[in-house]
């Protein structure tokens, strides 16, 4: 257990990790505020679901060029730029909201701009981790990033809901903007990377990665199964604020608690996964997690007790972490090291694209056939995708090679 926290002994990594947790808390606070504010600005479930699409679609659109940029220029300066961009956009959303000038489409547009900043930032941030710790501590450092993200997911939604209930959404947006300063300050005092920038032949490198993915059957299983799951399972995330406000009749704080339960469940799932993976195959673990997430989705559609739904979201968080970590480990370990980043970029594109498209699709279904029916259809789609992928076996990497993507 002590080895898992060893990377925090390094001053720079520790500072970056703490700053990223603070920033991610602000991001989750923003997610709660944006989704809840949209329920007040628009009567239809579709705009509410489009908040999730606006957040994730930029990753689908610009991950590959963002990764190329991160290999061509100084990553420290690029990260300062992307963090400053997100600070400016979050600040603009806060100011417009406090002034009463925000509307459904301006909220979606600015949320999309914030997502673009995050998509530009993600490849460079991930690529920086090996520069902060010794090579033998890299797996623990990557895993700690995942733990930090899920700590923020457990804290941020509930905190954002409480702050929004006590003040308003604009204050939450301003606090999110301030949270980016923590990362900017750490990056500013960092002396910078010792890495030599790569050559300028971006298109050739991107093409080589795409050709590898196209010709490798093992990687096809990861892409197809992750894409099917993300598309079908996105309904729970996209429609949760609608269920919280209409079927459960709760407040912003209640919605934040439900998201916090999902985050807490993810932290629990991360702790449980090591012993489970040691005993069972990746396919068995993914199947169990998928079926558990189906049960959580059905519970959200049919149960009208806040306490019981919160419990179901806790279990759903465990299931989500179990499934996604299994896919992430297979995606990390299947390609050779020299092609890993480019193969992972394609994996991220497939997953985030499916999540974005699925969120919009389930929002449209909910607007036409009611939220509960959309969630039930989603549960059926998750199960159908699982059985459709039974012939697509995941790779079984060595335990010491396991890493988390997010």
Secondary structure as a PSIPRED ss2 file (coil, helix, strand):
# PSIPRED VFORMAT (PSIPRED V4.0)

   1 X C   1.000  0.000  0.000
   2 X C   1.000  0.000  0.000
   3 X H   0.000  1.000  0.000
   4 X H   0.000  1.000  0.000
   5 X H   0.000  1.000  0.000
   6 X H   0.000  1.000  0.000
   7 X H   0.000  1.000  0.000
   8 X H   0.000  1.000  0.000
   9 X H   0.000  1.000  0.000
  10 X C   1.000  0.000  0.000
  11 X H   0.000  1.000  0.000
  12 X H   0.000  1.000  0.000
  13 X H   0.000  1.000  0.000
  14 X H   0.000  1.000  0.000
  15 X H   0.000  1.000  0.000
  16 X H   0.000  1.000  0.000
  17 X H   0.000  1.000  0.000
  18 X H   0.000  1.000  0.000
  19 X H   0.000  1.000  0.000
  20 X H   0.000  1.000  0.000
  21 X H   0.000  1.000  0.000
  22 X H   0.000  1.000  0.000
  23 X H   0.000  1.000  0.000
  24 X H   0.000  1.000  0.000
  25 X H   0.000  1.000  0.000
  26 X H   0.000  1.000  0.000
  27 X H   0.000  1.000  0.000
  28 X H   0.000  1.000  0.000
  29 X H   0.000  1.000  0.000
  30 X H   0.000  1.000  0.000
  31 X H   0.000  1.000  0.000
  32 X H   0.000  1.000  0.000
  33 X H   0.000  1.000  0.000
  34 X H   0.000  1.000  0.000
  35 X H   0.000  1.000  0.000
  36 X H   0.000  1.000  0.000
  37 X H   0.000  1.000  0.000
  38 X H   0.000  1.000  0.000
  39 X H   0.000  1.000  0.000
  40 X H   0.000  1.000  0.000
  41 X H   0.000  1.000  0.000
  42 X C   1.000  0.000  0.000
  43 X C   1.000  0.000  0.000
  44 X C   1.000  0.000  0.000
  45 X H   0.000  1.000  0.000
  46 X H   0.000  1.000  0.000
  47 X H   0.000  1.000  0.000
  48 X H   0.000  1.000  0.000
  49 X H   0.000  1.000  0.000
  50 X H   0.000  1.000  0.000
  51 X H   0.000  1.000  0.000
  52 X H   0.000  1.000  0.000
  53 X H   0.000  1.000  0.000
  54 X H   0.000  1.000  0.000
  55 X H   0.000  1.000  0.000
  56 X H   0.000  1.000  0.000
  57 X H   0.000  1.000  0.000
  58 X H   0.000  1.000  0.000
  59 X H   0.000  1.000  0.000
  60 X H   0.000  1.000  0.000
  61 X H   0.000  1.000  0.000
  62 X H   0.000  1.000  0.000
  63 X H   0.000  1.000  0.000
  64 X H   0.000  1.000  0.000
  65 X H   0.000  1.000  0.000
  66 X H   0.000  1.000  0.000
  67 X H   0.000  1.000  0.000
  68 X H   0.000  1.000  0.000
  69 X H   0.000  1.000  0.000
  70 X H   0.000  1.000  0.000
  71 X H   0.000  1.000  0.000
  72 X H   0.000  1.000  0.000
  73 X C   1.000  0.000  0.000
  74 X C   1.000  0.000  0.000
  75 X H   0.000  1.000  0.000
  76 X H   0.000  1.000  0.000
  77 X H   0.000  1.000  0.000
  78 X H   0.000  1.000  0.000
  79 X H   0.000  1.000  0.000
  80 X H   0.000  1.000  0.000
  81 X H   0.000  1.000  0.000
  82 X H   0.000  1.000  0.000
  83 X H   0.000  1.000  0.000
  84 X H   0.000  1.000  0.000
  85 X H   0.000  1.000  0.000
  86 X H   0.000  1.000  0.000
  87 X H   0.000  1.000  0.000
  88 X H   0.000  1.000  0.000
  89 X H   0.000  1.000  0.000
  90 X H   0.000  1.000  0.000
  91 X H   0.000  1.000  0.000
  92 X H   0.000  1.000  0.000
  93 X H   0.000  1.000  0.000
  94 X H   0.000  1.000  0.000
  95 X H   0.000  1.000  0.000
  96 X H   0.000  1.000  0.000
  97 X H   0.000  1.000  0.000
  98 X H   0.000  1.000  0.000
  99 X C   1.000  0.000  0.000
 100 X C   1.000  0.000  0.000
 101 X C   1.000  0.000  0.000
 102 X C   1.000  0.000  0.000
 103 X C   1.000  0.000  0.000
 104 X H   0.000  1.000  0.000
 105 X H   0.000  1.000  0.000
 106 X H   0.000  1.000  0.000
 107 X H   0.000  1.000  0.000
 108 X H   0.000  1.000  0.000
 109 X H   0.000  1.000  0.000
 110 X H   0.000  1.000  0.000
 111 X H   0.000  1.000  0.000
 112 X H   0.000  1.000  0.000
 113 X H   0.000  1.000  0.000
 114 X H   0.000  1.000  0.000
 115 X H   0.000  1.000  0.000
 116 X H   0.000  1.000  0.000
 117 X H   0.000  1.000  0.000
 118 X H   0.000  1.000  0.000
 119 X H   0.000  1.000  0.000
 120 X H   0.000  1.000  0.000
 121 X H   0.000  1.000  0.000
 122 X H   0.000  1.000  0.000
 123 X H   0.000  1.000  0.000
 124 X H   0.000  1.000  0.000
 125 X H   0.000  1.000  0.000
 126 X H   0.000  1.000  0.000
 127 X H   0.000  1.000  0.000
 128 X H   0.000  1.000  0.000
 129 X H   0.000  1.000  0.000
 130 X H   0.000  1.000  0.000
 131 X H   0.000  1.000  0.000
 132 X C   1.000  0.000  0.000
 133 X C   1.000  0.000  0.000
 134 X C   1.000  0.000  0.000
 135 X H   0.000  1.000  0.000
 136 X H   0.000  1.000  0.000
 137 X H   0.000  1.000  0.000
 138 X H   0.000  1.000  0.000
 139 X H   0.000  1.000  0.000
 140 X H   0.000  1.000  0.000
 141 X H   0.000  1.000  0.000
 142 X H   0.000  1.000  0.000
 143 X H   0.000  1.000  0.000
 144 X H   0.000  1.000  0.000
 145 X H   0.000  1.000  0.000
 146 X H   0.000  1.000  0.000
 147 X H   0.000  1.000  0.000
 148 X H   0.000  1.000  0.000
 149 X H   0.000  1.000  0.000
 150 X H   0.000  1.000  0.000
 151 X H   0.000  1.000  0.000
 152 X H   0.000  1.000  0.000
 153 X H   0.000  1.000  0.000
 154 X H   0.000  1.000  0.000
 155 X H   0.000  1.000  0.000
 156 X H   0.000  1.000  0.000
 157 X H   0.000  1.000  0.000
 158 X H   0.000  1.000  0.000
 159 X H   0.000  1.000  0.000
 160 X H   0.000  1.000  0.000
 161 X H   0.000  1.000  0.000
 162 X H   0.000  1.000  0.000
 163 X H   0.000  1.000  0.000
 164 X H   0.000  1.000  0.000
 165 X H   0.000  1.000  0.000
 166 X H   0.000  1.000  0.000
 167 X C   1.000  0.000  0.000
 168 X C   1.000  0.000  0.000
 169 X H   0.000  1.000  0.000
 170 X H   0.000  1.000  0.000
 171 X H   0.000  1.000  0.000
 172 X H   0.000  1.000  0.000
 173 X H   0.000  1.000  0.000
 174 X H   0.000  1.000  0.000
 175 X H   0.000  1.000  0.000
 176 X H   0.000  1.000  0.000
 177 X H   0.000  1.000  0.000
 178 X H   0.000  1.000  0.000
 179 X H   0.000  1.000  0.000
 180 X H   0.000  1.000  0.000
 181 X H   0.000  1.000  0.000
 182 X H   0.000  1.000  0.000
 183 X H   0.000  1.000  0.000
 184 X H   0.000  1.000  0.000
 185 X H   0.000  1.000  0.000
 186 X H   0.000  1.000  0.000
 187 X H   0.000  1.000  0.000
 188 X H   0.000  1.000  0.000
 189 X H   0.000  1.000  0.000
 190 X C   1.000  0.000  0.000
 191 X C   1.000  0.000  0.000
 192 X C   1.000  0.000  0.000
 193 X C   1.000  0.000  0.000
 194 X C   1.000  0.000  0.000
 195 X C   1.000  0.000  0.000
 196 X C   1.000  0.000  0.000
 197 X C   1.000  0.000  0.000
 198 X C   1.000  0.000  0.000
 199 X C   1.000  0.000  0.000
 200 X C   1.000  0.000  0.000
 201 X C   1.000  0.000  0.000
 202 X H   0.000  1.000  0.000
 203 X H   0.000  1.000  0.000
 204 X H   0.000  1.000  0.000
 205 X H   0.000  1.000  0.000
 206 X H   0.000  1.000  0.000
 207 X H   0.000  1.000  0.000
 208 X H   0.000  1.000  0.000
 209 X H   0.000  1.000  0.000
 210 X H   0.000  1.000  0.000
 211 X H   0.000  1.000  0.000
 212 X H   0.000  1.000  0.000
 213 X H   0.000  1.000  0.000
 214 X H   0.000  1.000  0.000
 215 X H   0.000  1.000  0.000
 216 X C   1.000  0.000  0.000
 217 X H   0.000  1.000  0.000
 218 X H   0.000  1.000  0.000
 219 X H   0.000  1.000  0.000
 220 X H   0.000  1.000  0.000
 221 X H   0.000  1.000  0.000
 222 X H   0.000  1.000  0.000
 223 X H   0.000  1.000  0.000
 224 X H   0.000  1.000  0.000
 225 X H   0.000  1.000  0.000
 226 X H   0.000  1.000  0.000
 227 X H   0.000  1.000  0.000
 228 X H   0.000  1.000  0.000
 229 X H   0.000  1.000  0.000
 230 X H   0.000  1.000  0.000
 231 X H   0.000  1.000  0.000
 232 X H   0.000  1.000  0.000
 233 X H   0.000  1.000  0.000
 234 X H   0.000  1.000  0.000
 235 X H   0.000  1.000  0.000
 236 X H   0.000  1.000  0.000
 237 X H   0.000  1.000  0.000
 238 X H   0.000  1.000  0.000
 239 X H   0.000  1.000  0.000
 240 X H   0.000  1.000  0.000
 241 X H   0.000  1.000  0.000
 242 X H   0.000  1.000  0.000
 243 X H   0.000  1.000  0.000
 244 X H   0.000  1.000  0.000
 245 X H   0.000  1.000  0.000
 246 X H   0.000  1.000  0.000
 247 X H   0.000  1.000  0.000
 248 X C   1.000  0.000  0.000
 249 X C   1.000  0.000  0.000
 250 X C   1.000  0.000  0.000
 251 X C   1.000  0.000  0.000
 252 X H   0.000  1.000  0.000
 253 X H   0.000  1.000  0.000
 254 X H   0.000  1.000  0.000
 255 X H   0.000  1.000  0.000
 256 X H   0.000  1.000  0.000
 257 X H   0.000  1.000  0.000
 258 X H   0.000  1.000  0.000
 259 X H   0.000  1.000  0.000
 260 X H   0.000  1.000  0.000
 261 X H   0.000  1.000  0.000
 262 X H   0.000  1.000  0.000
 263 X H   0.000  1.000  0.000
 264 X H   0.000  1.000  0.000
 265 X H   0.000  1.000  0.000
 266 X H   0.000  1.000  0.000
 267 X H   0.000  1.000  0.000
 268 X H   0.000  1.000  0.000
 269 X H   0.000  1.000  0.000
 270 X H   0.000  1.000  0.000
 271 X H   0.000  1.000  0.000
 272 X H   0.000  1.000  0.000
 273 X H   0.000  1.000  0.000
 274 X H   0.000  1.000  0.000
 275 X H   0.000  1.000  0.000
 276 X H   0.000  1.000  0.000
 277 X H   0.000  1.000  0.000
 278 X H   0.000  1.000  0.000
 279 X H   0.000  1.000  0.000
 280 X C   1.000  0.000  0.000
 281 X C   1.000  0.000  0.000
 282 X H   0.000  1.000  0.000
 283 X H   0.000  1.000  0.000
 284 X H   0.000  1.000  0.000
 285 X H   0.000  1.000  0.000
 286 X H   0.000  1.000  0.000
 287 X H   0.000  1.000  0.000
 288 X H   0.000  1.000  0.000
 289 X H   0.000  1.000  0.000
 290 X H   0.000  1.000  0.000
 291 X H   0.000  1.000  0.000
 292 X H   0.000  1.000  0.000
 293 X H   0.000  1.000  0.000
 294 X H   0.000  1.000  0.000
 295 X H   0.000  1.000  0.000
 296 X H   0.000  1.000  0.000
 297 X H   0.000  1.000  0.000
 298 X H   0.000  1.000  0.000
 299 X H   0.000  1.000  0.000
 300 X H   0.000  1.000  0.000
 301 X H   0.000  1.000  0.000
 302 X H   0.000  1.000  0.000
 303 X C   1.000  0.000  0.000
 304 X C   1.000  0.000  0.000
 305 X C   1.000  0.000  0.000
 306 X H   0.000  1.000  0.000
 307 X H   0.000  1.000  0.000
 308 X H   0.000  1.000  0.000
 309 X H   0.000  1.000  0.000
 310 X H   0.000  1.000  0.000
 311 X H   0.000  1.000  0.000
 312 X H   0.000  1.000  0.000
 313 X H   0.000  1.000  0.000
 314 X H   0.000  1.000  0.000
 315 X H   0.000  1.000  0.000
 316 X H   0.000  1.000  0.000
 317 X H   0.000  1.000  0.000
 318 X H   0.000  1.000  0.000
 319 X H   0.000  1.000  0.000
 320 X H   0.000  1.000  0.000
 321 X H   0.000  1.000  0.000
 322 X H   0.000  1.000  0.000
 323 X H   0.000  1.000  0.000
 324 X H   0.000  1.000  0.000
 325 X H   0.000  1.000  0.000
 326 X H   0.000  1.000  0.000
 327 X H   0.000  1.000  0.000
 328 X H   0.000  1.000  0.000
 329 X H   0.000  1.000  0.000
 330 X H   0.000  1.000  0.000
 331 X H   0.000  1.000  0.000
 332 X H   0.000  1.000  0.000
 333 X H   0.000  1.000  0.000
 334 X H   0.000  1.000  0.000
 335 X C   1.000  0.000  0.000
 336 X C   1.000  0.000  0.000
 337 X H   0.000  1.000  0.000
 338 X H   0.000  1.000  0.000
 339 X H   0.000  1.000  0.000
 340 X H   0.000  1.000  0.000
 341 X H   0.000  1.000  0.000
 342 X H   0.000  1.000  0.000
 343 X H   0.000  1.000  0.000
 344 X H   0.000  1.000  0.000
 345 X H   0.000  1.000  0.000
 346 X H   0.000  1.000  0.000
 347 X H   0.000  1.000  0.000
 348 X H   0.000  1.000  0.000
 349 X H   0.000  1.000  0.000
 350 X H   0.000  1.000  0.000
 351 X H   0.000  1.000  0.000
 352 X H   0.000  1.000  0.000
 353 X H   0.000  1.000  0.000
 354 X H   0.000  1.000  0.000
 355 X H   0.000  1.000  0.000
 356 X H   0.000  1.000  0.000
 357 X H   0.000  1.000  0.000
 358 X H   0.000  1.000  0.000
 359 X H   0.000  1.000  0.000
 360 X H   0.000  1.000  0.000
 361 X H   0.000  1.000  0.000
 362 X H   0.000  1.000  0.000
 363 X H   0.000  1.000  0.000
 364 X H   0.000  1.000  0.000
 365 X H   0.000  1.000  0.000
 366 X H   0.000  1.000  0.000
 367 X H   0.000  1.000  0.000
 368 X H   0.000  1.000  0.000
 369 X H   0.000  1.000  0.000
 370 X C   1.000  0.000  0.000
 371 X H   0.000  1.000  0.000
 372 X H   0.000  1.000  0.000
 373 X H   0.000  1.000  0.000
 374 X H   0.000  1.000  0.000
 375 X H   0.000  1.000  0.000
 376 X H   0.000  1.000  0.000
 377 X H   0.000  1.000  0.000
 378 X H   0.000  1.000  0.000
 379 X H   0.000  1.000  0.000
 380 X H   0.000  1.000  0.000
 381 X H   0.000  1.000  0.000
 382 X H   0.000  1.000  0.000
 383 X H   0.000  1.000  0.000
 384 X H   0.000  1.000  0.000
 385 X H   0.000  1.000  0.000
 386 X H   0.000  1.000  0.000
 387 X H   0.000  1.000  0.000
 388 X H   0.000  1.000  0.000
 389 X C   1.000  0.000  0.000
 390 X C   1.000  0.000  0.000
 391 X C   1.000  0.000  0.000
 392 X C   1.000  0.000  0.000
 393 X C   1.000  0.000  0.000
 394 X C   1.000  0.000  0.000
 395 X C   1.000  0.000  0.000
 396 X C   1.000  0.000  0.000
 397 X C   1.000  0.000  0.000
 398 X C   1.000  0.000  0.000
 399 X H   0.000  1.000  0.000
 400 X H   0.000  1.000  0.000
 401 X H   0.000  1.000  0.000
 402 X C   1.000  0.000  0.000
 403 X C   1.000  0.000  0.000
 404 X C   1.000  0.000  0.000
 405 X C   1.000  0.000  0.000
 406 X C   1.000  0.000  0.000
